[in-house]
Amino acid sequence: MKARAIRGTALSIISFGSGQFIRLVSNLILTRILFPDAFGLIALVQVLLIGLDNFSDFGIGPAIIQSKRGTEKDYLNTAWTIQVVRGFVLWIIACALTIPVAEFYRQPELLHVIPVLSLVTIIDGFCSTRRYSATREIKLEWVTVVELASQLLGTLIMILVALWLRSVWALVVGSMALSLINTVLSHILIPGPRNTFRWDREAFHEIFHFSKYIFIGTIAGYFLQQGDRLILGRYVSLNDLAIFSIAQIFATLPLVMSFQLVERIVLPLYRNRPPIESDSNRIMVGRARALLVASLLLMTAVLGVFGESLIEFLYDERYHLAGPFLVLISISIIPRLIFGGYNFVLLANGNSRAFTILTCCSASFRMCALVIGIQHYGVVGAIVAPVIADILAYPFQIAYVNQYKGWYGLYDLGLLAFGVLIAAAAFWANPAALALILG
């Protein structure tokens, strides 16, 4: 298990690093071909699609990973059948919401973009459950290959179409190509049983019982992850939203990597080595978690200190305001990096109810802070609000997670002190970011 965890972590880091490099290169190329408004428009569509995905999440991945039946063919095929049906339902809902969304954001072009881009929900629905089975066993070699191959090929298609059309449709076509390639390769390359349509009543009831709280929790998770863009899209221009989105791409790299590693490594570790079962398990998981968070904080330090210089080097002057935003967002995610992985202790123990309660609690704090912050301080308010929300939610996390001996208070205190030093260094190196906060 230790060897697989180390190998899985290394593969996840390789996948994440390579994927983000591809994303960065494509972003740099596309920003020189397309206008900023195109990225702002796609950001609005992604807010809708991610919302639909979260509002209908059955937690199929976590259900397969934690279930005792997670290796049975009938169970896997029933999960896949649910996933396929869900994809078609999501597309229908997206089409029905097209007109209200276009009117809310006052963007007529969304009337055409949303129905086409939302076809990715159908494509993703056919993706093989083998990826979850591989994650369950922390055997991620072919999962990594599929992710990188699909991202690379999808990006190449996106760039070629952008050179041809020079419009937002290049981003639409590229996103659909990426999903299609990922789905096809998941069936061809990742080892495991072939998925077929199947309906096992007991498997459905088990998935439903586990996921009924996940369903609510992912709705709350949507507001946690997308609340800033959801509200900002109403109050700022597409140009400003595009600049904020570019800053967010860089600044949240450690956070995105954290989500990936927690789902692929920490969740299986919690499942196979529960801290509550023995002191040795608790020590091993605690050290693994502390090492992971410290590494992510180091990445945050680099982004925070060199944020403005990075944006000025990579982008033309139209995007330079993203530099101070990058610095501020990097600092704002520090509490979430330290506290964010605790909820998965609950999922690993099958307590999806407590997981949902915690997620809803965090989402409530964040949305309240976002509404107040954006109305009074605009983009800066959207950046500062999550810090307040994460700190307010922390005591509730302790209360739930400590039932499974999953809370590591001393580690958190040391990591938080490290985070304060990172914030001080970032403000010292980037006076423009500090001026935004003080101004």
C-alpha positions in Angstrom: 0.0 0.0 0.0 2.8 2.4 0.8 4.6 1.6 -2.4 1.4 2.1 -4.4 0.6 5.4 -2.6 4.1 6.7 -3.4 3.8 5.6 -7.0 0.3 7.0 -7.3 1.4 10.3 -5.9 4.3 10.5 -8.4 2.0 9.7 -11.3 -0.6 12.2 -10.1 2.0 14.9 -9.9 3.3 14.0 -13.4 -0.2 14.0 -14.8 -1.1 17.3 -13.0 2.2 19.1 -13.9 2.1 18.0 -17.6 -1.6 18.8 -17.9 -1.2 22.3 -16.4 1.8 22.9 -18.7 -0.3 21.9 -21.7 -3.1 24.2 -20.4 -0.7 27.1 -19.9 0.8 26.8 -23.4 -2.6 26.6 -25.0 -3.8 29.6 -22.9 -0.8 31.7 -24.0 -1.4 30.8 -27.7 -5.1 31.3 -27.6 -4.9 34.7 -25.8 -2.9 35.9 -28.8 -5.4 34.6 -31.3 -8.7 35.4 -29.6 -10.1 38.4 -27.8 -10.6 38.4 -23.9 -14.3 38.4 -24.2 -14.2 34.9 -25.7 -12.7 33.6 -22.5 -15.2 35.5 -20.4 -18.0 33.9 -22.4 -16.7 30.4 -22.0 -16.2 31.0 -18.2 -20.0 31.8 -17.9 -20.9 28.6 -19.8 -18.5 26.5 -17.6 -20.2 28.0 -14.5 -23.5 26.6 -15.8 -22.2 23.2 -16.8 -20.2 22.7 -13.6 -23.4 23.7 -11.8 -25.5 21.1 -13.6 -22.8 18.5 -12.9 -22.7 19.2 -9.2 -26.5 19.6 -8.9 -26.9 16.0 -10.2 -23.9 14.3 -8.8 -24.6 10.7 -7.7 -21.0 10.4 -6.2 -20.4 7.4 -8.5 -16.6 7.6 -8.2 -16.5 7.8 -4.4 -19.2 5.1 -4.2 -17.1 2.6 -6.3 -13.9 3.5 -4.3 -15.3 2.9 -0.9 -17.9 0.1 -1.5 -17.2 -3.5 -0.7 -18.9 -4.4 -3.9 -16.8 -1.9 -5.9 -15.0 -4.7 -7.8 -18.2 -6.6 -8.9 -19.2 -6.4 -12.5 -22.9 -5.9 -11.8 -22.2 -3.0 -9.5 -19.8 -1.3 -11.9 -22.2 -1.7 -14.9 -25.1 -0.3 -12.8 -23.0 2.7 -11.9 -22.1 3.2 -15.5 -25.8 3.0 -16.6 -26.7 5.7 -14.1 -23.8 7.8 -15.4 -25.0 7.5 -19.0 -28.6 8.4 -18.3 -27.5 11.3 -16.1 -25.5 12.7 -19.1 -28.6 12.9 -21.3 -30.7 14.4 -18.6 -28.1 17.1 -18.0 -28.0 18.1 -21.6 -31.8 18.5 -21.7 -31.7 20.6 -18.6 -28.9 22.8 -20.0 -30.9 23.4 -23.2 -33.9 24.4 -21.1 -31.8 26.9 -19.1 -30.2 28.5 -22.1 -32.6 31.4 -22.5 -32.8 32.3 -18.8 -29.0 32.2 -18.4 -28.5 34.3 -21.6 -30.9 36.9 -20.3 -29.5 36.9 -16.8 -25.9 37.6 -18.0 -27.2 39.8 -20.9 -25.1 37.8 -23.4 -27.1 36.7 -26.6 -24.3 34.5 -27.9 -25.0 32.1 -25.0 -28.2 31.1 -26.9 -26.0 29.2 -29.4 -23.0 28.3 -27.3 -24.8 26.6 -24.3 -26.7 23.9 -26.3 -23.7 22.8 -28.2 -21.0 22.9 -25.5 -23.4 21.1 -23.1 -23.2 18.0 -25.3 -20.0 17.2 -23.3 -22.3 16.0 -20.5 -23.5 13.2 -22.8 -20.0 12.4 -24.0 -18.6 12.3 -20.4 -21.5 10.1 -19.3 -20.1 7.2 -21.5 -16.7 7.4 -19.8 -15.6 4.0 -18.5 -15.8 3.2 -14.7 -12.4 1.6 -15.1 -10.8 5.0 -14.0 -12.6 4.6 -10.6 -11.5 1.0 -10.3 -7.9 2.0 -11.0 -8.1 4.8 -8.4 -9.6 2.4 -5.8 -6.5 0.2 -6.1 -4.1 3.3 -6.6 -3.0 1.9 -9.9 -3.0 5.1 -11.9 -0.5 4.4 -14.8 -3.1 4.2 -17.6 -5.4 6.8 -16.1 -2.5 9.2 -16.4 -1.8 8.2 -20.0 -5.5 8.8 -20.9 -5.7 12.2 -19.2 -2.5 13.5 -20.8 -3.3 12.1 -24.3 -6.8 13.5 -24.4 -5.7 16.9 -23.1 -2.8 17.2 -25.6 -4.9 16.1 -28.6 -7.9 18.3 -27.5 -5.6 21.3 -27.1 -4.1 20.8 -30.6 -7.6 20.7 -32.1 -8.6 23.8 -30.2 -5.6 25.8 -31.4 -6.1 24.7 -35.0 -9.8 25.6 -35.0 -8.9 29.0 -33.3 -6.5 29.8 -36.2 -9.3 29.0 -38.6 -12.4 30.5 -36.9 -10.9 33.1 -34.6 -14.0 33.0 -32.4 -15.3 31.5 -29.2 -16.4 28.4 -31.2 -12.7 27.3 -31.1 -13.0 26.8 -27.4 -16.3 25.0 -27.8 -15.0 22.5 -30.4 -11.7 21.9 -28.4 -13.6 21.2 -25.2 -15.9 18.7 -26.9 -12.9 17.0 -28.7 -11.1 16.7 -25.3 -14.1 15.0 -23.7 -14.7 12.6 -26.7 -11.0 11.5 -26.8 -10.9 11.0 -23.0 -14.1 8.9 -23.1 -12.9 6.7 -26.0 -9.4 6.2 -24.5 -10.9 5.3 -21.1 -12.5 2.2 -22.7 -9.5 1.3 -24.9 -6.4 1.8 -22.7 -7.4 1.4 -19.0 -7.5 -2.3 -18.0 -10.6 -3.7 -16.5 -14.0 -5.2 -17.4 -15.9 -3.7 -20.3 -18.9 -1.6 -19.3 -22.4 -2.6 -20.6 -25.9 -1.5 -19.7 -27.0 -3.3 -16.5 -29.5 -2.6 -13.7 -28.9 -4.4 -10.5 -31.5 -3.2 -7.9 -29.3 -3.9 -4.9 -26.3 -2.1 -6.4 -28.6 0.9 -7.3 -29.9 1.1 -3.7 -26.4 0.9 -2.3 -25.2 3.7 -4.6 -28.3 5.7 -3.9 -28.0 5.3 -0.1 -24.4 6.4 -0.2 -25.0 9.2 -2.7 -28.2 10.8 -1.5 -26.1 13.0 0.8 -23.3 13.4 -1.8 -26.0 14.8 -4.1 -26.7 17.6 -1.6 -23.1 18.0 -0.7 -22.0 18.5 -4.3 -24.6 21.2 -4.8 -23.0 23.0 -1.8 -19.6 22.2 -3.3 -20.6 24.0 -6.5 -21.1 27.2 -4.6 -17.8 26.6 -2.8 -15.9 26.3 -6.1 -17.8 28.4 -8.5 -19.6 31.0 -6.3 -17.1 33.8 -7.2 -17.5 33.5 -11.0 -21.3 32.9 -10.6 -21.8 36.2 -8.9 -19.0 38.2 -10.6 -20.5 37.3 -14.0 -23.5 39.5 -13.1 -21.5 42.5 -11.8 -18.4 42.8 -14.0 -17.7 42.9 -17.8 -16.6 39.9 -19.8 -13.1 41.4 -20.1 -12.7 41.7 -16.3 -14.1 38.2 -15.8 -11.6 36.9 -18.3 -8.7 38.6 -16.5 -10.0 37.2 -13.2 -10.3 33.7 -14.7 -6.7 33.8 -16.0 -5.4 34.8 -12.6 -7.5 32.0 -11.0 -6.0 29.4 -13.4 -2.5 30.0 -12.1 -3.3 30.8 -8.4 -5.5 27.8 -7.9 -3.0 25.3 -9.3 -2.1 24.0 -5.8 -5.8 23.7 -4.9 -6.6 21.8 -8.0 -3.7 19.5 -7.4 -4.8 19.1 -3.8 -8.3 17.9 -5.0 -6.7 15.4 -7.4 -4.3 14.0 -4.8 -6.9 13.8 -2.0 -9.3 11.9 -4.2 -6.7 9.6 -5.7 -4.3 9.0 -2.8 -5.6 10.3 0.5 -9.2 8.9 0.2 -7.9 5.4 -0.6 -5.4 5.7 2.2 -8.1 6.7 4.7 -10.1 3.7 3.5 -7.3 1.2 3.7 -5.5 2.6 6.8 -8.2 4.3 9.0 -6.5 6.5 11.7 -9.1 5.3 14.2 -7.9 1.6 14.0 -4.4 2.1 15.3 -1.8 4.7 16.3 0.5 3.5 13.5 -2.2 4.2 10.9 -2.8 7.6 12.4 0.9 8.5 12.4 1.3 7.3 8.8 -1.7 9.2 7.4 -0.9 12.3 9.4 2.7 12.5 8.0 1.5 11.8 4.5 -1.1 14.6 4.8 1.4 17.1 6.3 3.9 16.4 3.6 1.3 16.8 0.9 0.0 20.2 2.3 3.6 21.5 2.9 4.5 20.7 -0.7 1.4 22.5 -2.0 2.1 25.5 0.2 5.6 25.7 -1.3 3.9 25.9 -4.7 1.7 28.6 -3.4 4.7 30.6 -2.2 6.3 30.6 -5.6 3.0 31.8 -7.3 2.4 34.4 -4.6 5.9 35.9 -4.6 6.4 35.9 -8.4 2.7 36.3 -9.5 2.9 39.8 -11.0 6.2 39.1 -12.8 4.8 35.9 -14.2 1.8 37.5 -15.7 3.8 40.4 -17.2 6.3 38.0 -18.7 3.7 35.7 -20.2 0.9 38.0 -21.3 0.5 41.3 -23.1 -0.6 44.4 -21.3 -4.3 43.7 -21.8 -4.0 41.0 -19.1 -1.5 42.6 -16.7 -4.1 43.3 -14.0 -4.3 39.5 -13.6 -0.9 39.7 -11.8 -2.1 41.4 -8.6 -5.2 39.2 -8.7 -3.0 36.1 -9.0 -1.1 37.1 -5.9 -4.2 37.7 -3.8 -5.9 34.5 -4.9 -2.7 32.5 -4.1 -2.8 33.9 -0.5 -6.6 33.4 -0.2 -6.4 29.6 -0.8 -3.9 28.9 2.0 -6.5 28.1 4.6 -8.3 25.8 2.3 -5.1 23.9 1.4 -4.5 23.3 5.1 -8.1 22.5 6.2 -9.7 21.2 2.9 -8.8 17.5 2.9 -10.5 16.7 6.2 -13.9 16.1 4.7 -12.6 13.0 2.9 -12.1 11.2 6.3 -15.8 11.1 6.5 -16.3 9.8 3.0 -13.7 7.1 3.6 -15.7 5.9 6.6 -19.0 5.9 4.6 -20.4 8.9 6.5 -21.6 10.9 3.5 -24.2 12.6 5.7 -21.6 14.4 7.8 -19.6 15.1 4.7 -22.7 16.9 3.3 -23.4 18.8 6.4 -19.8 20.1 6.5 -19.9 21.1 2.8 -23.2 22.9 3.2 -21.8 24.7 6.2 -18.7 25.9 4.3 -20.8 26.8 1.3 -23.2 28.9 3.4 -20.3 30.9 4.9 -18.7 31.4 1.5 -21.8 32.6 -0.3 -22.7 35.0 2.4 -19.2 36.4 2.4 -19.1 36.5 -1.4 -22.3 38.4 -1.8 -21.3 41.0 0.8 -17.7 41.2 -0.5 -18.5 41.6 -4.2 -21.2 44.2 -3.6 -18.8 46.4 -1.6 -15.4 45.6 -3.0 -15.9 43.9 -6.4 -13.2 41.5 -7.5 -11.1 42.0 -4.4 -14.1 41.1 -2.3 -14.5 37.9 -4.2 -10.9 37.0 -3.4 -11.0 37.8 0.3 -14.4 36.2 1.1 -13.2 32.5 0.9 -10.5 33.2 3.5 -13.2 34.3 6.0 -15.4 31.4 5.1 -12.7 28.7 5.5 -11.7 30.0 8.9 -15.3 30.0 10.2 -15.9 26.5 8.9 -12.8 25.0 10.5 -14.2 24.4 14.0 -17.1 22.4 12.5 -14.6 20.2 10.6 -12.8 19.5 13.8 -16.0 18.4 15.6 -16.9 15.8 12.9 -13.4 14.6 11.8 -12.2 14.0 15.4 -14.7 11.2 15.8 -12.5 9.2 13.5 -9.2 10.5 15.0 -8.6 12.3 11.7 -7.8 15.8 13.1 -4.1 16.9 13.3 -4.1 20.1 15.3 -0.4 20.5 15.8 0.3 19.9 12.1 -2.3 22.5 11.2 -0.9 25.1 13.5 2.6 24.7 12.0 1.3 24.7 8.5 -0.8 27.8 9.2 2.3 29.6 10.5 4.1 28.7 7.3 1.1 30.1 5.4 1.3 33.5 7.2 5.0 33.8 6.3 4.1 33.0 2.6 1.5 35.8 2.7 3.9 38.3 4.2 6.5 37.5 1.5 4.0 37.8 -1.3 2.8 41.2 -0.2 6.4 42.4 0.3 7.3 41.3 -3.2 4.1 42.6 -4.9 3.1 46.1 -3.6 0.4 46.4 -6.3 -1.4 43.5 -4.7 -1.1 45.0 -1.3 -2.4 48.3 -2.7 -5.6 46.5 -4.0 -6.3 45.3 -0.5 -5.6 48.6 1.2 -7.2 50.7 -1.5 
